[in-house]
Amino acid sequence: MDRAELAVFLRSRREGLRPEDVGLPAGARRRAAGLRREEVAALAAMSTDYYTRLEQQRGPQPSEQMLAALARALRLTDDERDYLFHLAGRNAPSPVVAATHVAPALLRVLDRLSDTPALILSNLGEVLVQNRLAEALYGDRSQYTGLARSEIYRWFTDPDERLVYPAHDRDRQSRALVANLRVVHGSMGPRSRAGELVRALTRESPEFARLWEEHQVAKRFEDHKVLVHPQVGEIEVDCQVLFTEDQSQALLVLTAPPRSEAFEKIQLLGVLGNEQFAG
């Protein structure tokens, strides 16, 4: 671990960012350029003391999870992320870590979306990051681990996952998820994480196994859908999707016409927050 170079690299990337680059208000006039240490720590979900010690060359060796969080907080490119791991004495990110590194271009767009639900998904349906309104709508999707990180896996193994859709729309959603997964499986191959997901679901879900044998192929999101929230009821939303160039990640934005009932419900979610998901 090269503590000196790690400290310099972290500080240079922190000083190269502005609050508006990461979705934070500019606030009062700052004495120095860049983000404050406490702001980077908050974005990476770590303590300010821990991050400060890294910049002062006296911190412990960060784990892969910590490094991945720092890469996202500092909006690092793939090359910069790999360099960060090298300085910290870690091997290049594993396929799992690399696959969940959020594309900086998508993050920049997400940072500017504060008045409508938006989230970034991997091609396996893993929520990589979500804004405040998306968390209020769906709950905190960062809590899951293993295969359960994929909404596809949860859809076919956890009945509660389906409650966000009206009963009449659940069959369409099942078919759409399987068709999307077949596209990803075709591009990644049977020995990939997509292959692992298919094998697990084939064992655990008769419904998935039946739909998988139909060989439907499609990679798209429904343009218009109805979601069900436990407190505000049904919300009709339009869906806009922005993919990365390699199609491995997608920014999903859910909107409703201004002054519509759905728009008012989304604004109410901003007030309610995610209290309804406590426990």
C-alpha positions in Angstrom: 0.0 0.0 0.0 1.5 3.3 -1.1 0.1 5.6 1.6 1.7 8.8 0.3 0.5 8.4 -3.3 -2.9 7.3 -2.2 -3.2 10.4 -0.1 -2.1 12.7 -2.9 -4.5 10.9 -5.4 -7.5 11.2 -3.1 -6.8 14.8 -2.3 -6.3 15.7 -6.0 -9.6 14.1 -7.0 -11.5 15.7 -4.1 -10.2 19.1 -4.9 -11.1 18.6 -8.6 -14.8 18.3 -7.8 -17.3 21.0 -7.1 -20.4 20.4 -5.0 -22.7 20.7 -8.0 -20.7 17.9 -9.7 -22.0 15.5 -7.2 -25.5 16.9 -6.6 -24.7 19.0 -3.6 -25.7 22.6 -3.1 -22.8 25.1 -3.5 -23.6 26.7 -0.2 -21.6 29.5 1.3 -18.4 30.8 -0.2 -15.6 28.3 0.3 -12.1 29.0 1.4 -10.6 26.3 -0.9 -11.6 24.7 -4.2 -13.2 21.2 -4.3 -15.3 19.2 -2.0 -14.8 19.1 1.8 -13.5 15.9 3.4 -16.8 15.4 5.2 -18.7 15.7 1.9 -16.6 12.9 0.3 -17.0 10.8 3.5 -20.8 11.2 3.4 -21.0 10.3 -0.3 -18.9 7.2 0.4 -20.9 6.3 3.5 -17.9 6.3 5.8 -16.8 8.4 8.8 -15.0 11.7 8.2 -12.3 10.6 10.6 -11.6 7.4 8.5 -11.4 9.4 5.2 -9.3 12.1 6.8 -6.8 9.5 8.0 -6.4 8.2 4.5 -5.5 11.7 3.2 -3.1 12.1 6.1 -1.2 8.9 5.3 -2.2 7.2 8.6 -5.3 5.2 7.7 -5.6 1.4 7.6 -5.6 -0.4 4.3 -9.1 0.1 2.8 -11.2 -2.9 1.9 -12.4 -3.5 -1.6 -15.8 -2.3 -0.5 -14.4 1.0 0.8 -12.4 1.5 -2.3 -15.4 0.9 -4.5 -17.4 3.4 -2.4 -14.6 6.0 -2.7 -14.4 5.5 -6.5 -18.1 6.2 -6.8 -18.0 9.2 -4.4 -15.1 10.8 -6.4 -16.7 10.0 -9.8 -13.6 8.0 -10.9 -13.4 6.5 -14.4 -12.7 2.8 -14.7 -8.9 3.5 -15.2 -8.8 5.8 -12.2 -10.7 3.2 -10.1 -8.2 0.5 -11.0 -5.4 2.9 -10.1 -7.0 3.6 -6.7 -7.1 -0.1 -6.0 -3.4 -0.4 -7.0 -2.3 2.4 -4.7 -4.2 0.8 -1.8 -2.4 -2.5 -2.3 -5.4 -4.3 -3.7 -5.6 -6.4 -6.9 -7.6 -4.9 -9.8 -11.2 -5.0 -9.0 -12.9 -8.4 -9.2 -15.6 -8.8 -11.9 -18.3 -8.3 -9.3 -16.8 -5.0 -8.0 -16.0 -3.8 -11.5 -19.5 -4.5 -12.7 -21.0 -2.5 -9.9 -18.8 0.6 -10.4 -21.3 3.3 -11.5 -20.5 5.0 -14.8 -19.5 8.6 -14.0 -21.6 10.0 -16.9 -24.8 8.4 -15.5 -23.9 9.7 -12.0 -23.6 13.2 -13.3 -27.1 13.0 -14.7 -28.5 11.4 -11.6 -26.9 14.1 -9.4 -29.1 16.7 -11.1 -32.4 14.8 -10.6 -33.8 15.8 -7.3 -37.5 16.2 -8.0 -38.4 12.8 -9.5 -37.4 9.2 -8.7 -34.3 8.0 -10.5 -31.9 5.1 -10.1 -29.0 3.4 -11.9 -29.3 -0.3 -12.6 -26.8 -2.9 -13.7 -27.7 -5.2 -16.6 -28.6 -7.8 -14.1 -31.1 -5.5 -12.4 -28.9 -4.6 -9.4 -29.6 -1.1 -8.1 -26.2 0.6 -8.0 -27.4 3.9 -6.7 -30.8 5.6 -6.2 -31.8 9.1 -5.3 -33.9 10.1 -2.4 -37.3 9.9 -4.1 -36.5 6.5 -5.6 -35.6 5.2 -2.1 -38.9 6.6 -0.8 -40.7 4.8 -3.7 -38.9 1.5 -3.7 -37.2 1.4 -0.3 -33.4 1.1 0.2 -32.2 -1.4 -2.4 -28.6 -1.2 -1.2 -29.3 -3.6 1.7 -29.3 -6.8 -0.4 -26.3 -9.1 -0.9 -25.4 -12.0 -3.1 -27.9 -13.0 -5.8 -30.6 -11.1 -4.0 -29.0 -7.8 -5.2 -30.7 -8.6 -8.5 -34.3 -7.5 -8.8 -34.7 -10.4 -11.2 -33.7 -12.9 -8.5 -35.9 -11.3 -5.9 -38.9 -11.1 -8.3 -39.0 -14.9 -8.7 -38.0 -15.8 -5.1 -39.6 -13.2 -2.8 -43.4 -12.6 -3.1 -43.1 -9.2 -1.4 -41.0 -8.0 -4.3 -44.1 -8.1 -6.6 -46.3 -5.9 -4.4 -44.9 -2.8 -6.1 -46.8 -3.8 -9.3 -50.6 -4.2 -9.6 -51.7 -7.9 -9.8 -52.8 -7.6 -13.4 -49.3 -6.4 -14.5 -47.2 -9.0 -12.8 -47.2 -11.6 -15.6 -46.0 -8.9 -18.1 -43.2 -7.9 -15.7 -42.1 -11.6 -15.2 -41.8 -12.0 -19.0 -40.0 -8.7 -19.4 -37.4 -9.6 -16.8 -36.7 -13.0 -18.3 -36.5 -11.6 -21.8 -34.0 -9.0 -20.6 -31.9 -11.6 -18.7 -31.7 -13.8 -21.9 -30.1 -10.8 -23.7 -27.6 -10.4 -21.0 -26.9 -14.1 -20.7 -26.3 -14.3 -24.4 -23.7 -11.5 -24.3 -22.0 -12.6 -21.0 -22.1 -16.3 -21.5 -23.1 -19.3 -19.2 -20.0 -19.0 -17.0 -20.7 -15.4 -16.1 -22.7 -13.9 -13.3 -25.7 -13.9 -15.6 -25.2 -17.7 -16.0 -25.1 -18.1 -12.2 -28.3 -16.2 -11.9 -30.1 -18.3 -14.5 -28.9 -21.6 -12.9 -30.1 -20.5 -9.5 -33.5 -19.3 -10.7 -34.0 -22.5 -12.8 -33.6 -24.5 -9.6 -35.6 -22.3 -7.3 -38.5 -21.0 -9.4 -40.7 -23.2 -11.6 -42.2 -20.0 -13.1 -38.8 -18.8 -14.2 -37.9 -22.2 -15.6 -41.0 -22.2 -17.7 -40.6 -18.7 -19.0 -36.9 -19.3 -19.7 -37.8 -22.2 -22.0 -39.9 -19.9 -24.1 -36.7 -18.2 -25.4 -38.2 -14.7 -25.5 -35.5 -12.0 -26.1 -35.9 -8.3 -25.5 -34.0 -5.5 -23.9 -36.3 -2.6 -23.0 -38.2 -1.0 -20.2 -41.9 -0.4 -20.2 -42.5 3.2 -21.4 -45.5 3.6 -19.0 -46.3 1.7 -15.9 -48.3 1.8 -12.7 -46.4 1.3 -9.4 -48.1 0.7 -6.0 -46.8 2.4 -2.9 -47.9 1.2 0.5 -49.0 4.7 1.7 -50.0 6.7 -1.3 -51.4 3.9 -3.5 -51.1 3.6 -7.3 -48.8 6.0 -9.1 -48.8 6.2 -12.9 -45.4 7.1 -14.3 -43.6 7.4 -17.6 -40.1 5.8 -17.8 -37.1 7.2 -19.6 -33.9 5.2 -19.8 -30.4 6.2 -20.6 -27.9 3.4 -21.3 -24.1 3.4 -21.1 -22.4 2.8 -24.4 -21.7 -0.9 -23.6 -25.3 -1.4 -22.3 -24.1 -2.6 -19.0 -25.8 0.1 -16.9 -29.0 2.1 -17.3 -30.3 5.3 -15.7 -34.0 4.9 -15.1 -36.0 8.1 -14.6 -39.7 8.0 -13.5 -41.7 11.1 -14.2 -45.4 12.2 -14.1 -47.0 15.2 -15.8 -46.9 18.4 -13.8 -49.9 19.0 -11.6 -51.2 15.5 -12.2 -52.4 13.3 -9.3 -49.3 11.1 -9.8 -47.0 14.2 -9.7 -48.6 15.2 -6.4 -48.1 11.7 -5.0 -44.4 11.8 -5.9 -44.1 15.1 -4.2 -45.8 13.6 -1.1 -43.2 10.8 -1.2 -40.5 13.5 -0.8 -42.2 14.5 2.5 -42.8 11.0 3.7 -39.3 9.8 3.0 -38.7 6.1 3.6 -40.3 5.9 7.0 -42.8 3.3 5.8 -39.9 0.9 5.1 -38.5 1.0 8.7 -38.0 -2.5 10.0 
